[in-house]
Amino acid sequence: MERFGLVGLPNAGKSSLYNALTGGGALAAPYAFATKDPNVGVAKVPDERLDRLAELSKSKNVVHATVQVVDIGGLVEGASKGEGLGNKFLANIREVDAIVFVLRAFRDDDVPGDEDPLEHLRVVELELALADLETVEKRLNQATRQAKMDKSLGPELEALNAANDALSAGTPLYRAGLKAEWRELLAPHFLLTNRPVLAVVNVGEDDLDRIAEVEDRVRAEFGSAGDNVEVIGMCVQLEAEAATITDPAERAEMLEGFGLGEGALFRMVRSAYHLLGLRTFLTTGEKESRAWTFRLGSKAPECAGRIHTDIQRGFIRAEVIQWDELLKLGSWQKAKEVGKLRIEGKDYVFQDGDVTEFRFNV
């Protein structure tokens, strides 16, 4: 299961966001290092397509895709030199697939800390870049010596030098404009800034009308990071309160009352999911409707393997239709009768929102 790490300065709202996403009971306290050891939980990836297909099929069970969320203790200036939780903090980040920066943009006299999200971003990025610089310098020295005897290390050496130049200037790799092949060569070194980032800007209840403005301000600061970074503004406290309401209609009514629509929490999970290149195919029937995670570009047998390795091993074909077309037709049987089910073979590249049944023989 893919892991998202919540990272930020103390009192930015990480633990409250974790609780909202996972229904967990992480301590959210107005002092530094309330979280010393990472909290780990599972967040459901909301998907209206799945819910509507479940209604269509009158499914007894509905299973959403999930991601793992890790609430990591607060980062402080000097963490790369051992300040605060220091190396323990940085080691916890290395174990996640994508980072969610939680940037404080709310004022609360009872909660210490800076309220400028750009200052939070500056500290977090600088500390992660400095930690990466130390890793890159060590590997660069080693690779430089080895390359004298092993010319195949040339491309990695080129990537390391480019990374070293960027990190020495305090620039995280996700916004350093490195070539895709360089970032791929750097992947085995588990660099903290060589992975996608989602920035959550946490505003106060009195600043809901400023969410778009604060988002734009932070987005502008990321500059040319492009597809490597997404920015979402929200009031974490309100989202956390809404998440405790089990009745969907009541929860929607609360969010709508604050003018928040479906809420930013669902949008955030979907954005984090897509940021990692994850997509969803669906299966539906009376027994169960389910969302299955696959990586963008996966072919039919690989997707079949997400359900069971036997299905991948004995793959014959996939019967496929897009979710919205199936809804229009009203049933799988009707789609079959009118010839709308596509028969796809081993080379078919699955698309987000495909509904399928696999045919296999083992």
Residue frames relative to the residue before (quaternion, step in Angstrom):
aa qw qx qy qz dx dy dz
M 1.0000 0.0000 0.0000 0.0000 0.00 0.00 0.00
E 0.4766 -0.6840 0.4720 0.2867 3.60 -0.90 0.94
R 0.2519 -0.7917 0.5478 0.0986 3.57 -1.02 0.88
F 0.1331 -0.7671 0.6245 0.0618 3.55 -0.99 0.93
G 0.2051 -0.7958 0.5610 0.0995 3.57 -0.77 1.03
L 0.2891 -0.7402 0.5836 0.1672 3.58 -0.89 0.99
V 0.0097 -0.8212 0.5646 -0.0825 3.55 -0.55 1.25
G 0.3316 0.7406 -0.5472 0.2053 3.56 -1.00 0.75
L 0.6534 -0.4826 0.3925 0.4314 3.55 -1.31 0.02
P 0.6558 -0.4916 0.3701 0.4374 3.61 -1.19 0.32
N 0.8462 0.1832 -0.1622 0.4733 3.57 -1.17 0.77
A 0.4087 0.7102 -0.4811 0.3115 3.60 1.14 0.56
G 0.5987 -0.5761 0.3576 0.4264 3.59 1.24 -0.40
K 0.3101 0.7898 -0.4861 0.2091 3.61 1.25 0.29
S 0.7135 0.4607 -0.2752 0.4504 3.58 0.75 -1.03
S 0.6185 0.5241 -0.3471 0.4715 3.60 1.07 -0.66
L 0.6446 0.5073 -0.3152 0.4772 3.58 1.02 -0.80
Y 0.6191 0.5439 -0.3299 0.4605 3.57 1.01 -0.83
N 0.6697 0.5002 -0.2996 0.4600 3.58 0.87 -0.95
A 0.6511 0.5223 -0.3132 0.4529 3.58 1.00 -0.86
L 0.6949 0.4884 -0.2734 0.4515 3.59 0.98 -0.86
T 0.8183 0.3030 -0.1032 0.4775 3.56 0.88 -0.98
G 0.4026 -0.6877 0.5003 0.3386 3.59 1.19 -0.41
G 0.3954 0.7481 -0.4452 0.2929 3.55 1.31 0.38
G 0.4203 -0.7041 0.5170 0.2454 3.53 -1.32 0.09
A 0.1561 0.8052 -0.5551 0.1386 3.57 0.92 0.87
L 0.5033 -0.6500 0.4779 0.3095 3.58 -1.03 0.79
A 0.0729 -0.7728 0.6302 0.0173 3.57 -0.74 1.12
A 0.1282 0.8226 -0.5312 0.1574 3.57 -0.03 1.33
P 0.4945 -0.6974 0.4409 0.2732 3.62 -1.05 0.75
Y 0.6272 0.4681 -0.4003 0.4768 3.58 0.77 1.03
A 0.6306 -0.5818 0.3649 0.3614 3.54 -1.20 0.57
F 0.8609 0.1668 -0.1451 0.4581 3.53 -1.28 0.72
A 0.1931 0.7525 -0.5883 0.2245 3.58 0.95 0.86
T 0.7189 0.3050 -0.2036 0.5905 3.58 1.22 -0.59
K 0.0738 -0.8126 0.5781 0.0098 3.58 -0.44 1.23
D 0.7472 0.2197 -0.1383 0.6117 3.54 1.05 -0.81
P 0.5510 -0.6477 0.4000 0.3419 3.61 -0.90 0.82
N 0.3030 -0.6928 0.6222 0.2028 3.54 -1.15 0.74
V 0.1165 -0.7995 0.5878 0.0409 3.58 -0.93 0.87
G 0.1184 0.7915 -0.5894 0.1099 3.59 -0.81 1.01
V 0.4401 -0.6845 0.5206 0.2584 3.55 -1.33 0.09
A 0.1614 -0.7826 0.5973 0.0686 3.58 -0.94 0.96
K 0.4093 -0.6961 0.5378 0.2423 3.55 -1.01 0.86
V 0.3270 -0.7116 0.5843 0.2129 3.58 -1.05 0.78
P 0.3175 -0.7790 0.5030 0.1982 3.62 -0.29 1.20
D 0.0406 0.8039 -0.5884 0.0765 3.57 -0.98 0.84
E 0.3184 -0.7772 0.5170 0.1651 3.55 -0.29 1.31
R 0.5860 0.5916 -0.3690 0.4128 3.59 1.08 -0.68
L 0.6633 0.5034 -0.2958 0.4680 3.55 0.96 -0.93
D 0.6504 0.5264 -0.3179 0.4459 3.58 0.93 -0.89
R 0.6840 0.4832 -0.2906 0.4628 3.57 0.95 -0.85
L 0.6307 0.5150 -0.3307 0.4771 3.59 1.07 -0.69
A 0.6244 0.5385 -0.3348 0.4561 3.59 1.06 -0.75
E 0.6269 0.5157 -0.3259 0.4845 3.59 1.08 -0.76
L 0.6448 0.5381 -0.3137 0.4430 3.58 0.94 -0.92
S 0.7611 0.3768 -0.1877 0.4935 3.57 0.91 -1.00
K 0.3220 -0.7489 0.5030 0.2872 3.60 1.33 -0.21
S 0.1130 0.8490 -0.5040 0.1118 3.54 1.02 0.94
K 0.4433 -0.6872 0.5132 0.2606 3.56 -1.05 0.85
N 0.7946 0.1655 -0.0595 0.5811 3.57 1.14 -0.64
V 0.1042 -0.7757 0.6207 0.0475 3.59 -1.06 0.83
V 0.0587 -0.8126 0.5797 -0.0139 3.59 -0.70 1.11
H 0.2260 -0.7876 0.5636 0.1051 3.57 -0.53 1.21
A 0.5602 -0.5341 0.4954 0.3943 3.56 -1.30 0.26
T 0.1582 -0.7972 0.5776 0.0761 3.59 -1.15 0.58
V 0.1429 -0.7413 0.6452 0.1173 3.53 -1.35 0.38
Q 0.4253 -0.6842 0.5249 0.2746 3.55 -1.18 0.50
V 0.1678 -0.7874 0.5897 0.0646 3.57 -0.95 0.93
V 0.1167 -0.7948 0.5947 0.0328 3.57 -0.84 1.02
D 0.2152 -0.7621 0.6023 0.1010 3.57 -0.73 1.14
I 0.1102 -0.8258 0.5530 0.0055 3.56 -0.29 1.33
G 0.6058 -0.6048 0.3849 0.3450 3.58 -0.99 0.86
G 0.6693 -0.5550 0.3335 0.3644 3.56 -1.20 0.62
L 0.3511 -0.7166 0.5728 0.1875 3.52 -1.08 0.89
V 0.0808 -0.7870 0.6085 0.0619 3.60 -1.03 0.73
E 0.6338 -0.5108 0.4056 0.4159 3.55 -1.26 0.37
G 0.7579 0.3165 -0.2631 0.5063 3.57 -0.80 1.03
A 0.3676 0.7477 -0.4836 0.2682 3.62 1.27 0.10
S 0.6426 0.5328 -0.3269 0.4431 3.59 1.03 -0.76
K 0.7004 0.4001 -0.2531 0.5341 3.58 1.30 -0.31
G 0.6919 -0.5073 0.2718 0.4359 3.57 1.26 0.28
E 0.4564 0.6856 -0.4602 0.3313 3.60 1.24 0.02
G 0.7992 0.2399 -0.1965 0.5148 3.57 -1.19 0.57
L 0.7858 -0.2258 0.1991 0.5402 3.57 -0.78 -1.02
G 0.2745 -0.8484 0.4326 0.1331 3.56 1.39 0.02
N 0.8697 -0.0291 0.0358 0.4915 3.53 -0.91 -0.99
K 0.5854 0.5740 -0.3706 0.4365 3.58 1.13 -0.64
F 0.6375 0.5269 -0.3109 0.4684 3.55 1.01 -0.89
L 0.6994 0.4839 -0.2774 0.4469 3.58 0.79 -1.04
A 0.6222 0.5383 -0.3417 0.4542 3.60 1.05 -0.71
N 0.6380 0.5326 -0.3290 0.4483 3.58 1.01 -0.77
I 0.6442 0.5207 -0.3259 0.4558 3.61 1.03 -0.76
R 0.6255 0.5732 -0.3478 0.3991 3.58 0.99 -0.79
E 0.6734 0.5269 -0.2937 0.4273 3.59 1.15 -0.52
V 0.6396 0.5262 -0.3427 0.4434 3.64 1.21 -0.06
D 0.5170 -0.6588 0.4628 0.2905 3.56 -1.27 0.50
A 0.7851 0.0284 -0.0063 0.6186 3.58 1.15 -0.62
I 0.3416 -0.7474 0.5415 0.1774 3.54 -1.16 0.66
V 0.1613 -0.7449 0.6396 0.0997 3.53 -1.07 0.84
F 0.2262 -0.7618 0.5952 0.1193 3.57 -0.52 1.21
V 0.1356 -0.7530 0.6371 0.0934 3.59 -0.90 0.90
L 0.0745 -0.8290 0.5530 -0.0372 3.55 -0.37 1.33
R 0.3571 -0.7631 0.5026 0.1941 3.56 -0.64 1.11
A 0.0481 0.7766 -0.6264 0.0474 3.54 -1.00 0.96
F 0.5680 0.5761 -0.3940 0.4363 3.60 1.12 0.62
R 0.3387 -0.7231 0.5689 0.1971 3.53 -1.22 0.61
D 0.1709 0.7564 -0.6169 0.1346 3.56 -0.89 0.97
D 0.3719 -0.7681 0.4804 0.2025 3.55 -0.42 1.24
D 0.6665 0.5029 -0.3022 0.4600 3.59 1.20 -0.46
V 0.7063 0.3851 -0.2458 0.5407 3.58 1.29 -0.20
P 0.3250 -0.7780 0.5005 0.1964 3.62 -0.35 1.17
G 0.5565 0.6158 -0.4521 0.3267 3.52 -1.24 0.51
D 0.5978 -0.5764 0.4329 0.3507 3.52 -1.29 0.49
E 0.3059 -0.7732 0.5305 0.1649 3.61 -1.03 0.77
D 0.5363 0.6178 -0.4064 0.4069 3.59 1.28 0.11
P 0.3744 -0.7582 0.4795 0.2346 3.65 -0.44 1.13
L 0.6264 0.5417 -0.3519 0.4363 3.60 1.09 -0.59
E 0.6169 0.5174 -0.3451 0.4823 3.58 1.13 -0.58
H 0.6177 0.5263 -0.3346 0.4791 3.58 1.03 -0.76
L 0.6619 0.5086 -0.2987 0.4627 3.56 0.94 -0.92
R 0.6307 0.5476 -0.3333 0.4373 3.58 0.96 -0.86
V 0.6914 0.4801 -0.2859 0.4579 3.59 0.81 -0.99
V 0.6705 0.5038 -0.3065 0.4502 3.58 0.85 -0.97
E 0.6885 0.4832 -0.2938 0.4540 3.59 0.80 -0.97
L 0.6593 0.5202 -0.3172 0.4406 3.57 0.92 -0.89
E 0.6793 0.4919 -0.2996 0.4547 3.59 0.88 -0.91
L 0.6614 0.4888 -0.3132 0.4749 3.58 0.96 -0.78
A 0.6462 0.5178 -0.3193 0.4608 3.58 1.02 -0.80
L 0.6527 0.5127 -0.3154 0.4599 3.62 0.97 -0.81
A 0.6355 0.5137 -0.3265 0.4749 3.57 1.03 -0.78
D 0.6546 0.5017 -0.3064 0.4753 3.60 1.00 -0.82
L 0.6148 0.5630 -0.3475 0.4292 3.58 1.01 -0.80
E 0.6404 0.5238 -0.3244 0.4585 3.58 0.98 -0.84
T 0.6566 0.5082 -0.3014 0.4688 3.59 0.98 -0.88
V 0.6824 0.4965 -0.2863 0.4537 3.58 0.90 -0.97
E 0.6365 0.5381 -0.3375 0.4376 3.61 0.94 -0.82
K 0.6495 0.5169 -0.3175 0.4584 3.58 0.97 -0.86
R 0.6989 0.4606 -0.2740 0.4736 3.57 0.86 -0.97
L 0.6175 0.5578 -0.3408 0.4374 3.59 1.07 -0.75
N 0.6506 0.5067 -0.3134 0.4710 3.59 0.94 -0.85
Q 0.6651 0.5055 -0.2936 0.4647 3.54 0.98 -0.91
A 0.6946 0.4818 -0.2769 0.4570 3.59 0.86 -0.99
T 0.6004 0.5670 -0.3578 0.4359 3.61 1.06 -0.70
R 0.6652 0.4836 -0.2958 0.4859 3.57 1.00 -0.84
Q 0.6931 0.4933 -0.2828 0.4430 3.57 0.86 -0.95
A 0.6266 0.5811 -0.3345 0.3972 3.58 1.07 -0.76
K 0.5496 0.6088 -0.4001 0.4088 3.59 1.19 -0.39
M 0.7465 0.3460 -0.1909 0.5353 3.57 1.18 -0.64
D 0.7782 0.2682 -0.1244 0.5540 3.58 1.17 -0.60
K 0.2441 -0.8228 0.5005 0.1139 3.57 -0.06 1.33
S 0.5567 0.6207 -0.3950 0.3858 3.62 1.20 -0.36
L 0.5999 0.5749 -0.3561 0.4276 3.60 1.24 -0.28
G 0.3751 0.7698 -0.4543 0.2455 3.59 1.29 -0.08
P 0.6937 0.4683 -0.3033 0.4555 3.64 0.73 -0.94
E 0.6512 0.4992 -0.3282 0.4679 3.61 0.96 -0.79
L 0.6257 0.5427 -0.3293 0.4534 3.56 1.03 -0.81
E 0.6309 0.5278 -0.3164 0.4725 3.57 1.03 -0.84
A 0.6668 0.4993 -0.2962 0.4673 3.60 0.94 -0.91
L 0.6541 0.5167 -0.3081 0.4585 3.59 0.99 -0.85
N 0.6468 0.5116 -0.3238 0.4636 3.59 0.99 -0.79
A 0.6443 0.5104 -0.3194 0.4716 3.59 1.00 -0.81
A 0.6535 0.5055 -0.3051 0.4736 3.57 1.00 -0.85
N 0.6417 0.5352 -0.3197 0.4467 3.57 0.98 -0.86
D 0.6438 0.5241 -0.3203 0.4564 3.60 0.97 -0.86
A 0.6793 0.4920 -0.2917 0.4598 3.58 0.91 -0.95
L 0.7066 0.4745 -0.2683 0.4512 3.58 0.80 -1.03
S 0.6028 0.5579 -0.3534 0.4477 3.60 1.11 -0.65
A 0.6855 0.4436 -0.2669 0.5120 3.57 1.20 -0.59
G 0.5478 -0.6397 0.3818 0.3807 3.60 1.30 0.09
T 0.5141 0.6513 -0.4087 0.3802 3.59 1.27 0.31
P 0.4012 -0.7042 0.5245 0.2608 3.63 -0.70 1.01
L 0.5931 -0.6188 0.3838 0.3436 3.57 -1.05 0.71
Y 0.6295 0.5553 -0.3576 0.4092 3.61 1.04 -0.64
R 0.7763 0.2387 -0.2024 0.5472 3.60 1.17 -0.18
A 0.4400 0.6960 -0.4489 0.3470 3.55 1.16 0.68
G 0.4542 -0.7152 0.4338 0.3065 3.60 1.28 -0.01
L 0.2882 0.7737 -0.5179 0.2237 3.60 1.11 0.60
K 0.5791 -0.5700 0.4503 0.3701 3.56 -1.18 0.60
A 0.6065 -0.5774 0.4078 0.3639 3.57 -1.12 0.69
E 0.6677 0.5051 -0.3157 0.4464 3.59 0.96 -0.81
W 0.6057 0.5368 -0.3554 0.4676 3.60 1.14 -0.57
R 0.6642 0.5001 -0.3130 0.4590 3.57 0.89 -0.91
E 0.6284 0.5280 -0.3338 0.4635 3.57 1.10 -0.67
L 0.6595 0.5028 -0.3037 0.4691 3.58 1.01 -0.80
L 0.6711 0.4924 -0.2885 0.4732 3.57 1.16 -0.58
A 0.4741 0.7274 -0.4116 0.2768 3.60 1.23 -0.45
P 0.6652 0.5210 -0.3398 0.4131 3.68 0.86 -0.79
H 0.6482 0.5336 -0.3210 0.4383 3.61 1.21 -0.32
F 0.3581 -0.7852 0.4532 0.2233 3.61 1.34 0.13
L 0.1624 0.8091 -0.5442 0.1507 3.56 0.92 0.91
L 0.5507 -0.6697 0.4041 0.2915 3.55 -0.97 0.96
T 0.7658 0.3603 -0.1977 0.4946 3.59 1.00 -0.77
N 0.5749 0.5670 -0.3876 0.4447 3.57 1.25 0.23
R 0.6166 0.4848 -0.3601 0.5051 3.56 0.91 0.96
P 0.6317 -0.5612 0.3596 0.3960 3.61 -1.13 0.47
V 0.1924 -0.7809 0.5879 0.0870 3.55 -1.21 0.61
L 0.1084 -0.7373 0.6626 0.0751 3.52 -1.11 0.83
A 0.1742 -0.7963 0.5733 0.0832 3.59 -0.70 1.07
V 0.1296 -0.7666 0.6268 0.0527 3.56 -0.78 1.10
V 0.1659 -0.7842 0.5937 0.0713 3.57 -0.62 1.17
N 0.2205 -0.8291 0.5101 0.0612 3.54 -0.42 1.31
V 0.0769 -0.8207 0.5662 0.0024 3.59 -0.31 1.27
G 0.5480 -0.6136 0.4590 0.3353 3.57 -1.29 0.30
E 0.6876 -0.4929 0.3421 0.4090 3.58 -1.29 0.32
D 0.6770 0.4971 -0.2922 0.4574 3.59 1.12 -0.61
D 0.7195 0.4440 -0.2347 0.4797 3.59 1.25 -0.20
L 0.2452 0.8052 -0.5109 0.1744 3.59 1.14 0.50
D 0.6623 0.5102 -0.3052 0.4560 3.57 1.11 -0.70
R 0.6649 0.4929 -0.2979 0.4756 3.59 1.29 -0.17
I 0.3649 0.7672 -0.4789 0.2208 3.61 1.24 0.01
A 0.6743 0.4936 -0.3090 0.4541 3.61 0.81 -0.95
E 0.6466 0.5285 -0.3143 0.4515 3.58 0.99 -0.86
V 0.6806 0.4776 -0.2885 0.4749 3.60 0.91 -0.92
E 0.5986 0.5528 -0.3517 0.4609 3.59 1.05 -0.74
D 0.6773 0.5035 -0.2915 0.4503 3.58 0.83 -1.02
R 0.6397 0.5381 -0.3242 0.4429 3.58 1.01 -0.83
V 0.6884 0.4562 -0.2782 0.4905 3.58 0.92 -0.89
R 0.6269 0.5437 -0.3362 0.4454 3.59 0.99 -0.84
A 0.6446 0.5242 -0.3175 0.4571 3.58 0.99 -0.82
E 0.6357 0.5426 -0.3249 0.4427 3.57 1.07 -0.74
F 0.6397 0.5218 -0.3264 0.4604 3.60 1.10 -0.65
G 0.2844 -0.8185 0.4686 0.1720 3.57 1.26 -0.31
S 0.8533 -0.1905 0.1605 0.4581 3.55 -0.87 -1.05
A 0.2806 0.7923 -0.5057 0.1945 3.60 1.14 0.49
G 0.2519 -0.8308 0.4713 0.1553 3.59 1.24 -0.42
D 0.8505 -0.1332 0.1210 0.4942 3.53 -0.96 -0.98
N 0.5660 0.6200 -0.3843 0.3841 3.60 1.21 -0.16
V 0.7801 0.2628 -0.1188 0.5553 3.60 1.23 -0.37
E 0.0304 -0.7539 0.6550 0.0416 3.55 -1.15 0.72
V 0.1995 -0.7792 0.5871 0.0909 3.58 -1.13 0.72
I 0.0210 0.7840 -0.6189 0.0442 3.57 -0.91 0.99
G 0.2240 -0.7699 0.5847 0.1231 3.56 -0.88 0.97
M 0.1475 0.7828 -0.5959 0.1015 3.58 -1.05 0.72
C 0.3898 -0.6302 0.5946 0.3119 3.53 -1.35 0.18
V 0.3293 -0.7880 0.4854 0.1870 3.56 -0.15 1.30
Q 0.6296 0.5544 -0.3455 0.4206 3.58 0.98 -0.82
L 0.6795 0.4758 -0.2912 0.4766 3.60 0.89 -0.90
E 0.6456 0.5184 -0.3197 0.4608 3.57 0.98 -0.85
A 0.6444 0.5189 -0.3184 0.4628 3.58 1.03 -0.80
E 0.6461 0.5092 -0.3167 0.4721 3.58 1.01 -0.81
A 0.6522 0.5123 -0.3128 0.4629 3.59 0.97 -0.85
A 0.6438 0.5516 -0.3216 0.4217 3.58 1.02 -0.81
T 0.6327 0.5347 -0.3404 0.4450 3.61 1.16 -0.45
I 0.5920 0.5561 -0.3697 0.4513 3.62 1.26 -0.26
T 0.3106 -0.8049 0.4803 0.1581 3.56 -0.42 1.22
D 0.6537 0.5028 -0.3236 0.4639 3.59 1.08 -0.61
P 0.4409 -0.7312 0.4482 0.2646 3.65 -0.51 1.13
A 0.6490 0.5232 -0.3251 0.4465 3.60 1.00 -0.81
E 0.6582 0.4982 -0.3057 0.4744 3.59 0.96 -0.85
R 0.6432 0.5200 -0.3241 0.4592 3.57 0.99 -0.86
A 0.6570 0.5068 -0.3067 0.4663 3.58 0.94 -0.90
E 0.6374 0.5351 -0.3231 0.4505 3.58 1.04 -0.81
M 0.6445 0.5206 -0.3191 0.4602 3.58 0.98 -0.83
L 0.6853 0.4826 -0.2861 0.4644 3.57 0.84 -1.01
E 0.6470 0.5185 -0.3147 0.4621 3.56 0.98 -0.85
G 0.6188 0.5677 -0.3337 0.4282 3.56 1.08 -0.76
F 0.7060 0.4003 -0.2442 0.5307 3.58 1.18 -0.58
G 0.5121 -0.6668 0.4054 0.3589 3.59 1.29 0.10
L 0.4869 0.7010 -0.3994 0.3347 3.58 1.20 0.51
G 0.4426 -0.7135 0.4497 0.3047 3.60 1.26 0.14
E 0.8047 -0.1801 0.1580 0.5432 3.59 -0.78 -1.00
G 0.5431 -0.5926 0.4142 0.4269 3.59 1.28 -0.24
A 0.5109 -0.6739 0.4513 0.2849 3.56 -1.17 0.59
L 0.5150 0.6731 -0.4138 0.3324 3.57 1.22 -0.42
F 0.6707 0.4835 -0.2957 0.4786 3.59 0.90 -0.94
R 0.6465 0.5242 -0.3173 0.4545 3.56 0.98 -0.87
M 0.6383 0.5423 -0.3188 0.4437 3.55 1.05 -0.81
V 0.6653 0.4955 -0.3096 0.4648 3.60 0.91 -0.91
R 0.6511 0.5076 -0.3194 0.4652 3.59 0.94 -0.85
S 0.6532 0.5154 -0.3173 0.4549 3.59 0.97 -0.85
A 0.6526 0.5083 -0.3144 0.4657 3.57 0.95 -0.87
Y 0.6253 0.5516 -0.3116 0.4557 3.56 1.05 -0.86
H 0.7172 0.4417 -0.2485 0.4783 3.57 0.83 -1.00
L 0.5783 0.6063 -0.3685 0.4028 3.58 1.13 -0.66
L 0.6980 0.4542 -0.2581 0.4898 3.57 1.13 -0.67
G 0.5296 -0.6371 0.4088 0.3828 3.57 1.28 0.07
L 0.4403 0.6825 -0.4630 0.3549 3.56 1.19 0.56
R 0.0537 -0.7822 0.6206 0.0135 3.55 -1.08 0.78
T 0.3701 -0.7452 0.5240 0.1820 3.57 -1.29 0.24
F 0.0569 -0.7192 0.6854 0.0984 3.51 -1.16 0.73
L 0.3231 -0.7837 0.5177 0.1155 3.54 -1.19 0.61
T 0.1071 -0.7316 0.6645 0.1082 3.52 -1.26 0.54
T 0.0218 -0.8205 0.5709 -0.0202 3.58 -1.01 0.73
G 0.2081 0.7521 -0.6048 0.1586 3.51 -1.13 0.74
E 0.7208 -0.4387 0.3017 0.4438 3.56 -1.27 0.09
K 0.6670 0.5037 -0.3018 0.4587 3.57 1.01 -0.77
E 0.8132 -0.1260 0.1447 0.5494 3.60 0.82 -0.97
S 0.1300 -0.7067 0.6839 0.1267 3.52 -1.29 0.60
R 0.0143 0.8376 -0.5397 0.0835 3.56 -0.76 1.03
A 0.2994 -0.7157 0.6039 0.1827 3.55 -1.20 0.70
W 0.1307 -0.7892 0.5990 0.0360 3.55 -0.89 1.03
T 0.3569 -0.7484 0.5254 0.1910 3.57 -0.89 0.95
F 0.0819 0.7669 -0.6358 0.0299 3.57 -1.06 0.80
R 0.5034 -0.6399 0.4836 0.3211 3.55 -1.23 0.40
L 0.6060 -0.5745 0.4195 0.3559 3.53 -1.07 0.86
G 0.7805 0.3042 -0.2424 0.4895 3.58 -0.83 1.03
S 0.4791 0.6796 -0.4388 0.3406 3.59 1.26 -0.06
K 0.3613 -0.7251 0.5469 0.2112 3.56 -1.10 0.77
A 0.7684 -0.4346 0.2382 0.4049 3.54 -1.33 0.43
P 0.6856 0.4732 -0.3296 0.4443 3.67 0.74 -0.85
E 0.6199 0.5360 -0.3479 0.4553 3.62 1.04 -0.73
C 0.6582 0.4985 -0.3056 0.4742 3.57 0.97 -0.87
A 0.6111 0.5417 -0.3462 0.4619 3.57 1.04 -0.73
G 0.6482 0.5398 -0.3035 0.4430 3.56 1.07 -0.79
R 0.5506 0.5956 -0.3994 0.4273 3.58 1.22 -0.36
I 0.6654 0.4669 -0.2970 0.5011 3.58 1.16 -0.56
H 0.7524 -0.2415 0.1796 0.5860 3.58 0.89 -0.95
T 0.5421 -0.6412 0.4344 0.3260 3.57 -0.99 0.83
D 0.5910 0.5726 -0.3720 0.4295 3.62 1.11 -0.58
I 0.6401 0.5218 -0.3248 0.4610 3.58 1.06 -0.79
Q 0.6416 0.5045 -0.3204 0.4807 3.59 1.05 -0.73
R 0.6710 0.5144 -0.2981 0.4431 3.56 0.91 -0.93
G 0.7904 0.2950 -0.1547 0.5142 3.58 0.95 -0.83
F 0.2263 0.8263 -0.4929 0.1520 3.57 1.25 0.40
I 0.1289 -0.7709 0.6205 0.0641 3.56 -1.00 0.94
R 0.7520 -0.2466 0.1963 0.5789 3.57 0.78 -1.05
A 0.2954 -0.7128 0.5985 0.2156 3.53 -1.38 0.14
E 0.2400 -0.7168 0.6335 0.1651 3.55 -1.05 0.81
V 0.0258 -0.8508 0.5172 -0.0901 3.56 -0.49 1.26
I 0.1022 0.7471 -0.6552 0.0461 3.53 -1.22 0.69
Q 0.4917 -0.6422 0.4857 0.3315 3.60 -1.07 0.62
W 0.6440 -0.5965 0.3343 0.3429 3.55 -1.05 0.89
D 0.6929 0.4864 -0.2991 0.4403 3.60 0.89 -0.91
E 0.6234 0.5298 -0.3362 0.4665 3.58 1.11 -0.67
L 0.6310 0.5284 -0.3249 0.4659 3.58 1.04 -0.78
L 0.6390 0.5255 -0.3263 0.4572 3.58 0.98 -0.82
K 0.6480 0.5249 -0.3175 0.4515 3.58 0.98 -0.86
L 0.7015 0.4754 -0.2664 0.4593 3.57 0.97 -0.87
G 0.4776 -0.7393 0.3761 0.2897 3.57 1.21 -0.44
S 0.8056 -0.0799 0.0369 0.5859 3.61 1.14 -0.35
W 0.6240 -0.5327 0.4224 0.3852 3.56 -1.31 0.42
Q 0.6428 0.5383 -0.3145 0.4450 3.58 1.02 -0.88
K 0.6489 0.5105 -0.3150 0.4681 3.57 1.00 -0.85
A 0.6298 0.5333 -0.3286 0.4592 3.59 1.01 -0.82
K 0.6492 0.5122 -0.3093 0.4696 3.57 1.04 -0.80
E 0.6638 0.5356 -0.2995 0.4276 3.58 0.95 -0.95
V 0.7550 0.3708 -0.2073 0.4995 3.60 0.97 -0.84
G 0.5419 -0.6804 0.3721 0.3240 3.58 1.27 0.29
K 0.4386 0.7190 -0.4432 0.3069 3.59 1.14 0.58
L 0.5496 0.5781 -0.4165 0.4362 3.59 1.26 -0.09
R 0.2838 -0.7565 0.5656 0.1654 3.57 -0.76 1.03
I 0.2775 -0.7291 0.5998 0.1778 3.58 -1.02 0.80
E 0.0252 -0.8270 0.5596 -0.0470 3.58 -0.43 1.23
G 0.3333 -0.7633 0.5298 0.1599 3.55 -1.08 0.84
K 0.8211 -0.3100 0.1949 0.4379 3.53 -1.34 -0.31
D 0.7030 0.4739 -0.2781 0.4515 3.60 1.10 -0.54
Y 0.4651 0.6896 -0.4509 0.3236 3.59 1.23 -0.05
V 0.2676 -0.7453 0.5933 0.1443 3.57 -0.92 1.00
F 0.3942 -0.7532 0.4785 0.2199 3.56 -0.51 1.18
Q 0.2663 -0.7558 0.5846 0.1271 3.54 -1.18 0.77
D 0.5933 -0.5607 0.4369 0.3777 3.55 -1.16 0.62
G 0.7966 0.2785 -0.2117 0.4930 3.58 -0.83 0.98
D 0.4259 0.6765 -0.4866 0.3523 3.60 1.23 0.17
V 0.1769 -0.7262 0.6525 0.1250 3.57 -1.10 0.81
T 0.0026 -0.8562 0.5106 -0.0787 3.56 -0.71 1.04
E 0.1056 -0.6941 0.6971 0.1455 3.46 -1.48 0.22
F 0.2657 -0.7732 0.5578 0.1432 3.58 -0.85 0.96
R 0.2094 -0.7282 0.6383 0.1354 3.53 -1.16 0.74
F 0.1084 0.8054 -0.5691 0.1250 3.57 -0.77 1.03
N 0.1434 -0.7705 0.6163 0.0766 3.55 -1.30 0.33
V 0.0318 0.8008 -0.5964 0.0454 3.59 -0.70 1.08
